[in-house]
């Protein structure tokens, strides 16, 4: 495995700790080798030390097992080099050829671009130009989002990458797909006989998907100012959640079949036209407020953020899927930074029972809708809200929950995803057309927001649930956001 940009944050916090966990569990091939390429001033020795610290800090297996670590570290090599220079890639080729002999890596190459996306094209060109994409064994490319910043740039990137690697060799990572509960959506829907028959507009009133973060922009100002909430979370992670919730039953569990069904959901999204953007979307930006009782800065006061920034840190969209199954069912998506609570969940609201008996207009015991909630994080699990009689003489009805949660610590998303890239299973990765379809949906919204300019970005106080407009979007439909 070759990690470009290996001295960066992702390698420290996620990639190398995940590789260590795989080694710890005996899931890594014994002949595994890791070549790190970056511009920072490391030697192989100092890189190994630095990574050991990262593993100590971020791995879920603590303390570090010396024997496992030493074996892993023996297969690590650091190359200091400029990604624009062919010499870097020639040195890489020499090192990899040596690894084939010393570690038995059989010519198999996994190139992980943990770099600024602006380098994807040039690094892949250098790989090809220096003969690193041919020879015995398999050659795969892993890239991190963002996959473009709109439809045109995503298409351009895909055409470029596909001129060097086959589509089946390109692994576009969306770490949400590696989360246990996200994988559980397929099991919940298709391993249980009771849900699929009612998973449609006849029984479902609406669906809410919330990804709430308490974190602010942190030290990622440069990236986030250009991205914003839609490009950072909604276009990718949240659309994947939507696709898994709404897809038709695949004919098999093979990667292509599942991805075929997901992309159909994205193809069926009803476009939000410029004139409807105001009605169907809300954006916002956090201002000053309180997080856990302590004063918190507003977005425009954060380090390296322009005091006039119009970047959205909150986004909310009401959308429809124009398919037989989902016709007329609104899906409400919201995501924001610096919200009141951290949590990702999907709630499927079933239709109310008819307006008779307990639900009659003059009933003294009005009842609520049934809601199936999939808690992606934290506290991963699934709960079903239903109505039940309180055990008393008089008739009193109360909402109760049937709640299921897995105990113990789940594997980190990157553990599963990295293993899949080595095995060659692309099920949990985004195919080019999924990324493009999702951009096709968001492009007009982003264009309209850009044209509206700064005046229109509603502010919300840090530590709240976003701008009041997001509440109004649902209130206008006679609905409310579920409280996390
Ligand atoms: C990343 C985004 O993809 O996902 C971050 O770039 C965000 O802005 C993060 O904080 C959230 O991931 P998780 O796994 O903590 O929900």
Boltz pocket constraint, residues with backbone or C-beta under 6 A from the ligand:
constraints:
  - pocket:
      binder: B
      contacts: [[A, 213], [A, 215], [A, 232], [A, 233]]
      max_distance: 6.0
